[in-house]
Amino acid sequence: MLSTLFKPRPAKATGAALYSAVAAQSRAPVFYQALGVPDRIDARFELYSLHLAILLERLAGQGEQAEEVAQEAFDAYVRSLDDVLRDVGIGDLSMAKKMKQVAALVLGRLKGVRDALAPPDVAVLEALLGRTVYAEADSAEPARLAAYVVAAHEALAAQPLAELLAGKPAWPQP
């Protein structure tokens, strides 16, 4: 009886599965080896945020269940960020201030990706990725990553919503 009482809501479990898929895709070595994404914490943060933004864009406007799942995926992402900040030594006293700064960054990234994908504008994406993912690197790779972002956006748009709501996004190969 208690196991059913404490069983997570389906949307929470799906949101966690989607966040896990975002994390797994963001960790793919090809981003770092072939697309020249710098292997630094800030660039990894940008890739996670980028994949989350693509996923949230797909779920937007798809009904109440999709909105709830999207919120749960976002919440899982924020919990992960909280864990990372604690792991790098941010203490409880400064955590609220640091999370507010990170939240502003995340919301800005989500808006930037949403604006660049509605409709997809490769030049805007390249500029965004050059400023964020490749910020301190001398790289000509933003164009290739922008092409991947458009392909990922199109792949998720073509995927049946039911599959996404089952926690199984179909990411393209970068």
C-alpha angles and dihedrals in degrees: 000000000000092000090063091045092057098035110122119249112262091247091055092051091047092047090052090049091050092049089050088053090050090051093047093049092046090054094054107131092224091075091059100034104037104021096042098235105167112247094234131121093250093052091047089051089052093051092049091048091046094053092044090051092052090050095046090048089056093050095046115111093007098117140276097300092051091048091051092048091047090052091050091050089050091048091051088051092051091048088052091051089050090052092049092050091051090048091055091052108266106152130218093258095060098030096094092053093046093047090051089055092046091047090054090051093048094047090048091051092047091051093046093052092044091052092047092050099047090099102354111258111185094193092055090046092050091052092047093048092045090055097043116024096029096031099135099020127094098228140144091201102100089091092057093045090047089054089052091050091053090047091049091048091051093044093053091044089054094046115096112257091231090064091052091047087053088059097253114119115182105224117191122235110268 
